[in-house]
Amino acid sequence: MNKIKKIIYKSHLDKYFKLTSKAFRVAKEAVDKKKEKQASTILDMASRYLDDAKYFKDKGYFVNAFAALNYAHGWLDAGSKLGIFKVKDTQLFVVK
């Protein structure tokens, strides 16, 4: 059986903070005007998970921070997939 790495390095965490923060900024500027209410909900949730991730990182809880980042990015991906955000960058989002 393969060993599973149970370590999240700060460098990896920093990489995903940068990626998700960029995706958040891009999504915020790419809201479909007809879906502003849904976008507001998604951006609020993503923002809250980003805040949680920062809190956990500052406390040294890298696994929790990484999980919160994944939730934040998941919300953004859902918004892009549903057409709530008009984005095309496949490096940042799951695109329609």
Residue frames as qw, qx, qy, qz and C-alpha x, y, z in Angstrom:
[[0.000, 0.891, 0.455, 0.000, 0.00, 0.00, 0.00],
 [0.387, 0.531, -0.029, 0.753, 1.31, 3.46, -0.91],
 [0.310, -0.432, -0.449, 0.718, 2.06, 5.91, 1.81],
 [0.087, 0.851, 0.398, 0.331, -0.14, 8.97, 1.71],
 [0.331, 0.197, -0.245, 0.890, 1.60, 12.26, 2.38],
 [0.300, -0.759, -0.572, 0.076, -0.11, 13.96, 5.25],
 [0.368, -0.477, -0.050, 0.797, 1.87, 17.16, 4.98],
 [0.345, 0.854, 0.310, 0.236, 0.83, 20.37, 3.32],
 [0.571, -0.104, -0.034, 0.813, 3.84, 22.57, 2.81],
 [0.007, -0.726, -0.203, 0.656, 3.61, 26.34, 3.18],
 [0.044, -0.323, 0.540, 0.776, 4.82, 26.73, -0.41],
 [0.019, -0.322, -0.876, -0.358, 1.89, 24.66, -1.69],
 [0.071, -0.714, -0.608, 0.340, -0.54, 26.56, 0.49],
 [0.067, -0.604, 0.089, 0.790, 0.84, 29.87, -0.76],
 [0.046, -0.038, 0.739, 0.672, 0.46, 28.68, -4.36],
 [0.084, -0.510, -0.833, -0.198, -3.23, 27.85, -3.85],
 [0.100, -0.712, -0.368, 0.589, -3.89, 31.07, -1.95],
 [0.046, -0.415, 0.356, 0.836, -2.53, 32.97, -4.93],
 [0.032, -0.150, -0.842, -0.518, -4.57, 30.91, -7.41],
 [0.117, -0.623, -0.771, 0.057, -7.87, 31.13, -5.52],
 [0.111, -0.670, -0.204, 0.705, -7.43, 34.82, -4.68],
 [0.007, -0.245, 0.513, 0.822, -6.82, 35.56, -8.37],
 [0.089, -0.345, -0.867, -0.348, -9.86, 33.50, -9.37],
 [0.110, -0.678, -0.604, 0.404, -11.94, 35.42, -6.82],
 [0.043, -0.563, 0.076, 0.822, -10.84, 38.79, -8.26],
 [0.044, 0.056, -0.716, -0.694, -11.50, 37.65, -11.83],
 [0.096, -0.482, -0.867, -0.086, -14.94, 36.24, -10.97],
 [0.089, -0.654, -0.423, 0.621, -15.90, 39.43, -9.16],
 [0.068, 0.502, -0.264, -0.821, -15.24, 41.41, -12.35],
 [0.159, 0.083, -0.812, -0.556, -16.99, 38.89, -14.63],
 [0.308, 0.306, 0.764, -0.478, -20.48, 38.69, -13.16],
 [0.007, 0.400, 0.726, 0.559, -23.30, 38.10, -15.62],
 [0.166, -0.122, 0.171, -0.963, -25.50, 41.15, -14.92],
 [0.667, -0.221, -0.386, -0.598, -28.62, 38.98, -15.19],
 [0.824, -0.246, -0.504, 0.079, -27.35, 36.76, -12.39],
 [0.103, 0.614, -0.402, 0.671, -26.08, 39.30, -9.87],
 [0.701, -0.497, 0.193, -0.474, -28.09, 37.85, -6.96],
 [0.994, -0.042, -0.060, 0.076, -26.62, 34.36, -7.45],
 [0.600, 0.504, -0.302, 0.543, -23.15, 35.85, -7.98],
 [0.238, -0.691, 0.311, -0.607, -23.45, 37.78, -4.73],
 [0.888, -0.369, 0.146, -0.232, -24.20, 34.58, -2.82],
 [0.934, 0.188, -0.103, 0.286, -21.33, 32.70, -4.42],
 [0.376, 0.618, -0.297, 0.623, -18.83, 35.51, -3.91],
 [0.493, -0.661, 0.260, -0.503, -19.92, 35.87, -0.29],
 [0.964, -0.239, 0.103, -0.044, -19.37, 32.18, 0.40],
 [0.801, 0.371, -0.156, 0.444, -16.04, 32.12, -1.42],
 [0.067, 0.729, -0.288, 0.617, -14.93, 35.20, 0.54],
 [0.704, -0.572, 0.228, -0.354, -15.89, 33.60, 3.84],
 [0.984, -0.047, 0.045, 0.163, -13.94, 30.43, 3.01],
 [0.559, 0.574, -0.214, 0.559, -10.94, 32.53, 1.95],
 [0.269, -0.729, 0.299, -0.554, -11.11, 34.34, 5.29],
 [0.907, -0.361, 0.160, -0.144, -11.31, 31.00, 7.09],
 [0.893, 0.273, -0.097, 0.345, -8.29, 29.76, 5.14],
 [0.241, 0.695, -0.300, 0.607, -6.28, 32.84, 6.17],
 [0.588, -0.630, 0.266, -0.432, -7.28, 32.34, 9.80],
 [0.983, -0.153, 0.100, 0.025, -6.27, 28.67, 9.77],
 [0.722, 0.477, -0.185, 0.465, -2.98, 29.43, 8.00],
 [0.032, -0.746, 0.317, -0.585, -2.13, 32.12, 10.57],
 [0.740, -0.497, 0.307, -0.334, -2.81, 29.59, 13.35],
 [0.079, -0.497, 0.858, 0.102, -0.59, 27.00, 11.64],
 [0.659, 0.187, 0.687, -0.241, -3.46, 24.68, 10.70],
 [0.092, 0.404, -0.600, -0.685, -2.38, 24.11, 7.11],
 [0.065, 0.218, 0.952, 0.205, -4.67, 21.14, 6.45],
 [0.124, 0.697, 0.610, -0.356, -7.72, 23.15, 7.51],
 [0.073, 0.667, -0.167, -0.722, -6.50, 26.15, 5.49],
 [0.007, -0.180, 0.811, 0.557, -6.07, 23.96, 2.40],
 [0.094, 0.447, 0.890, -0.002, -9.57, 22.52, 2.86],
 [0.115, 0.755, 0.354, -0.540, -11.09, 25.99, 3.18],
 [0.042, 0.511, -0.460, -0.725, -9.28, 27.10, 0.01],
 [0.047, 0.082, 0.920, 0.380, -10.73, 24.14, -1.85],
 [0.111, 0.649, 0.716, -0.231, -14.23, 25.05, -0.71],
 [0.066, 0.720, 0.004, -0.691, -13.68, 28.68, -1.78],
 [0.048, 0.350, -0.673, -0.650, -12.47, 27.64, -5.20],
 [0.122, 0.291, 0.943, 0.106, -15.28, 25.10, -5.50],
 [0.186, 0.730, 0.470, -0.459, -17.84, 27.86, -5.08],
 [0.113, 0.660, -0.310, -0.675, -16.12, 29.89, -7.81],
 [0.050, -0.123, 0.892, 0.432, -15.98, 26.89, -10.13],
 [0.200, 0.509, 0.826, -0.138, -19.69, 26.25, -9.58],
 [0.184, 0.775, 0.182, -0.577, -20.43, 29.85, -10.54],
 [0.081, 0.510, -0.585, -0.625, -18.36, 29.60, -13.70],
 [0.114, 0.084, 0.964, 0.226, -19.90, 26.29, -14.70],
 [0.172, 0.638, 0.713, -0.232, -23.41, 27.69, -14.22],
 [0.315, 0.560, 0.368, 0.672, -22.59, 30.75, -16.31],
 [0.312, -0.886, -0.301, 0.165, -22.89, 33.14, -13.38],
 [0.285, -0.736, 0.320, 0.524, -19.37, 34.35, -14.07],
 [0.734, 0.678, 0.008, -0.028, -18.44, 35.01, -17.69],
 [0.339, -0.715, 0.576, 0.203, -14.92, 33.59, -17.56],
 [0.846, 0.469, -0.219, -0.124, -12.81, 31.69, -20.06],
 [0.093, 0.682, -0.699, 0.196, -9.56, 31.05, -18.18],
 [0.920, -0.093, -0.347, -0.154, -9.30, 27.27, -17.87],
 [0.501, 0.254, -0.609, 0.560, -6.29, 27.66, -15.57],
 [0.135, -0.190, 0.467, -0.853, -8.51, 29.31, -12.96],
 [0.616, 0.087, 0.325, -0.712, -11.97, 27.87, -13.53],
 [0.375, 0.256, 0.878, 0.149, -14.06, 24.98, -14.72],
 [0.221, 0.306, -0.212, -0.902, -15.47, 26.60, -17.83],
 [0.717, 0.334, 0.308, -0.528, -18.84, 25.86, -19.42]]
